[in-house]
Amino acid sequence: MTVLIIGLGSIARKHIAAIRKLEPGAHIFALRSGRTASVEENVSDIYSLDELQEAPDFVIISNPTHFHAESIEASLALGKPLLIEKPLFGSLVNNQKILDKLAEKNISTYIACNLRFHPVILFLKEHLLKNKSIINEVNIYCGSHLPDWRPGTDYKKGYSTNADLGGGAHLDLIHELDYAYWLFGHPSKTVSVRRNVSSINIKAVDFAAYHLFYPGYTTNVTLNYYRKTPKRILEIVFDNDVYLCDLLACNITNSNREIIFTDPDFQMADTYLAQMQYFMLLLKNNKRSMNTAADAFEVLKIALHDETA
């Protein structure tokens, strides 16, 4: 197996670790932006697509979000499946044409949203298909402290604080909007607020709130960069029960505080392995992915609600 990676940062290394577990002998090439970049063990650096020694089986695009559009366009000539790290783009403007080119060339795409492989989300996906209880309300919350994300670095110099690079809580934390879309479908209406007024003092969005309207209920999504103690939950208010789903503790409790699901051995790295396994099987069986570029563009429209497409 041969893999080309465009963008060799922390997320790319998680994908590499997953590939190594599944295909230890895989040949991995990394398209680097400069010759001063640090060397990654057992990864061959190239500085132009012309230097590729063999055609890749697929391409991973995991560079900063604002480079995704040009990286996808550059990859079109290879005609190979693309695994694109979330979010798909940092903007809606002028990017529909890229989706059209992908469709025209019939290129398989999967937008990497690894929380779709979180045990709690997988349990809910299956449970909601079977459970006929009426949903009255859904509340999703994801908050953590951006200054603590990367110890030893100045958080104000990272891409997360730079809107031009695709930073901002609404894009960094698009996982929550993605799994809401996956679990509950496309909302009939969206109302949103995005601000940057907290004490962490950055120019990018540090707070985002969404109200997603569905027949009979509303899904409320809150995202922020400034919560000192991390919290990542999903609450579903049924007509006869309430599920509190804690993604950090990996458990679900009901209104009687009974645990109805738990996976105490869960590690977030498991989601990257399961995701890569899914993607490789997808390619082997020539199946359409559950999160194509077209699907992810719909989620991006929600995240960037009120911006011009």
C-alpha positions in Angstrom: 0.0 0.0 0.0 1.2 3.5 -0.9 -0.2 6.6 0.8 0.4 10.3 0.1 0.0 12.8 2.9 -0.3 16.5 2.3 0.4 18.3 5.6 2.4 16.4 8.2 1.2 17.9 11.5 -0.1 16.3 14.7 -3.3 15.0 13.1 -1.4 13.5 10.2 0.8 11.6 12.7 -2.4 10.1 14.2 -3.4 8.9 10.7 0.1 7.5 10.2 0.0 5.6 13.5 -3.4 4.0 12.4 -2.0 3.1 9.0 1.1 1.5 10.6 -1.1 -0.7 12.8 -3.3 -1.8 9.9 -0.6 -1.9 7.1 2.8 -2.1 8.7 4.5 -2.3 5.3 2.8 0.7 3.8 4.9 3.2 1.8 4.1 6.7 3.1 5.1 9.9 1.2 4.6 13.3 2.7 4.4 16.4 0.5 6.3 19.0 2.4 6.1 22.8 2.1 9.8 23.3 2.9 13.1 21.4 3.3 13.6 22.6 6.9 10.6 20.6 8.2 11.4 17.9 10.8 11.9 14.4 9.5 9.3 11.8 10.3 10.5 8.2 10.8 9.7 5.9 7.9 8.1 8.7 5.9 9.6 9.8 2.6 9.5 13.5 2.0 8.7 15.0 -1.4 8.4 18.6 -2.4 6.4 18.2 -5.6 3.9 15.7 -6.8 6.3 15.0 -9.7 8.6 13.4 -7.2 6.2 10.6 -6.4 7.9 7.3 -7.0 4.7 5.3 -7.2 1.0 6.1 -7.5 -0.7 6.3 -4.1 -3.7 4.1 -3.2 -5.1 7.2 -1.6 -4.3 10.7 -0.5 -4.7 12.2 3.0 -5.1 16.0 3.1 -4.3 17.2 6.6 -2.6 20.6 6.2 -4.1 23.8 7.6 -7.7 24.3 6.6 -7.1 27.3 4.4 -4.9 25.2 2.1 -7.5 22.4 1.6 -9.0 23.8 -1.5 -5.7 24.1 -3.4 -4.5 20.7 -2.1 -7.7 19.0 -3.3 -7.4 20.7 -6.7 -3.7 19.6 -6.9 -4.7 16.0 -6.1 -7.4 15.8 -8.8 -4.7 14.9 -11.4 -3.9 11.8 -9.4 -7.5 10.6 -9.6 -7.2 8.8 -6.3 -9.5 8.6 -3.2 -9.1 11.4 -0.7 -9.3 11.4 3.0 -9.6 15.0 4.0 -9.3 16.2 7.6 -12.2 18.2 9.0 -13.3 20.9 8.3 -13.5 20.5 4.5 -12.9 24.2 3.9 -12.6 27.4 5.9 -15.0 29.2 3.7 -18.1 28.6 1.5 -17.0 31.1 -1.1 -16.0 29.7 -4.5 -15.6 26.2 -3.2 -18.7 24.6 -4.8 -16.7 24.4 -8.0 -14.2 22.0 -6.3 -17.1 19.7 -5.3 -18.3 19.8 -8.9 -14.8 18.7 -10.1 -14.7 15.9 -7.6 -18.1 14.7 -8.8 -17.1 15.1 -12.5 -14.0 12.9 -12.0 -15.9 10.5 -9.7 -13.3 10.7 -7.0 -14.2 9.0 -3.7 -13.9 11.3 -0.7 -14.2 10.8 3.1 -14.1 13.8 5.4 -12.4 12.7 8.6 -14.6 13.3 11.6 -13.4 10.7 14.0 -16.1 11.3 16.6 -18.4 9.3 14.3 -16.3 6.3 15.6 -16.7 7.3 19.3 -18.5 4.4 21.1 -21.1 6.7 22.6 -22.0 8.2 19.2 -22.1 4.7 17.6 -24.4 3.5 20.4 -26.7 6.4 19.8 -26.7 6.0 16.0 -28.0 2.4 16.5 -30.3 3.2 19.4 -32.0 6.1 17.7 -32.8 3.9 14.7 -34.6 1.4 17.0 -36.0 3.7 19.8 -39.4 5.1 19.0 -39.5 7.6 21.9 -40.3 11.1 21.0 -37.4 13.6 21.2 -38.3 16.9 22.7 -34.9 18.6 22.9 -31.2 17.9 22.2 -28.4 19.8 23.9 -24.8 19.5 22.8 -21.9 21.2 24.6 -18.2 21.2 23.9 -15.9 23.5 25.9 -12.2 23.4 26.7 -9.4 25.8 27.4 -7.5 26.6 24.2 -4.4 27.9 26.1 -4.0 24.3 27.6 -4.3 22.5 24.2 -0.6 22.5 23.3 1.6 22.9 26.4 4.8 24.7 25.9 3.5 26.8 23.0 2.0 30.2 22.7 -1.6 29.6 21.9 -2.0 33.0 20.3 0.4 32.0 17.6 -1.4 28.8 16.7 -3.8 28.3 13.8 -6.7 28.0 16.1 -6.6 31.7 16.9 -6.2 32.8 13.2 -9.4 33.1 11.3 -7.5 33.4 8.0 -6.0 29.9 8.6 -9.3 28.3 9.3 -9.2 28.8 13.1 -12.1 29.4 15.4 -14.2 27.3 17.8 -16.9 26.9 15.1 -14.5 25.1 12.8 -12.1 23.5 15.2 -15.0 22.0 17.0 -17.1 21.2 14.0 -17.2 17.6 15.2 -20.3 18.4 17.3 -22.2 19.9 14.3 -21.1 16.9 12.2 -22.4 14.2 14.6 -25.6 16.2 15.1 -26.1 16.2 11.4 -25.2 12.4 11.3 -27.6 11.5 14.1 -30.5 13.8 13.5 -30.3 14.8 9.8 -30.4 18.1 8.0 -32.1 20.8 10.0 -35.0 22.7 8.4 -33.7 26.0 9.8 -30.5 27.2 11.6 -30.0 30.2 13.9 -26.5 30.9 15.0 -24.3 33.3 17.0 -20.5 33.5 16.8 -18.4 35.8 19.0 -14.9 36.4 20.3 -15.3 38.3 23.6 -13.9 36.0 26.2 -10.9 36.4 28.6 -8.6 34.3 26.3 -8.5 37.4 24.1 -8.2 36.1 20.6 -9.4 37.5 17.2 -10.9 34.2 16.0 -14.3 32.9 17.1 -14.1 31.7 20.7 -17.8 31.1 21.2 -20.4 29.7 18.9 -24.0 28.7 19.5 -26.4 27.0 17.1 -30.1 26.3 17.2 -30.9 23.6 14.7 -34.7 23.2 14.0 -36.2 19.8 13.4 -39.9 18.8 13.3 -41.0 18.5 16.9 -37.7 19.5 18.6 -34.6 21.7 18.6 -31.0 20.7 18.8 -28.9 23.3 20.6 -25.1 23.3 20.1 -22.6 25.3 22.2 -18.9 25.5 21.4 -16.2 27.4 23.2 -12.4 27.8 23.6 -12.4 29.1 27.2 -13.8 26.5 29.6 -11.0 25.7 32.1 -12.4 22.2 32.9 -13.2 20.3 29.7 -16.7 19.2 29.1 -18.1 17.3 26.1 -21.6 16.1 26.4 -24.8 15.3 24.5 -28.2 15.4 26.3 -31.3 14.0 24.6 -34.6 14.8 26.3 -37.1 12.2 25.3 -40.8 12.2 26.2 -40.2 9.4 28.8 -36.5 9.7 29.7 -33.3 11.8 29.5 -30.0 10.5 28.2 -26.9 12.3 29.4 -24.0 11.2 27.1 -20.5 12.1 28.3 -18.0 11.7 25.5 -15.0 12.3 27.8 -16.1 9.6 30.3 -17.4 7.5 27.5 -20.8 6.6 29.2 -24.5 7.3 28.9 -26.8 7.6 31.9 -30.6 7.9 32.0 -32.8 10.1 34.2 -32.5 7.6 37.0 -28.7 8.0 36.9 -28.4 4.4 35.7 -25.6 3.7 33.3 -27.1 2.3 30.1 -23.8 2.3 28.2 -20.1 2.6 29.1 -16.7 1.7 27.6 -14.2 2.3 30.4 -11.2 1.2 28.3 -11.9 3.7 25.5 -9.1 5.9 24.3 -9.5 8.6 21.7 -6.8 7.1 19.6 -9.2 4.2 19.1 -11.4 6.4 16.9 -8.5 7.1 14.5 -7.7 3.4 14.1 -11.4 2.6 13.6 -11.8 5.4 11.1 -8.8 4.3 9.0 -10.0 0.7 9.1 -13.4 2.0 7.9 -11.8 4.0 5.1 -9.6 1.2 3.8 -12.5 -1.2 3.8 -14.5 1.4 2.0 -11.9 1.6 -0.8 -11.6 -2.2 -1.0 -15.3 -2.6 -1.5 -15.7 0.5 -3.7 -18.4 1.9 -1.5 -19.6 5.5 -1.0 -18.4 7.0 2.3 -20.8 8.1 5.0 -19.3 11.6 4.9 -18.4 12.7 1.4 -17.1 16.1 0.5 -20.7 17.0 -0.6 -22.0 15.9 2.9 -19.3 17.8 4.7 -20.1 20.9 2.7 -23.6 20.8 4.1 -22.3 20.7 7.6 -19.9 23.6 6.8 -22.9 25.6 5.6 -24.4 25.1 9.1 -21.1 26.0 10.8 -20.7 29.2 8.7 -24.4 30.0 8.7 -25.1 33.5 7.4 -21.9 33.6 5.4 -22.2 33.9 1.6 -21.9 30.7 -0.4 
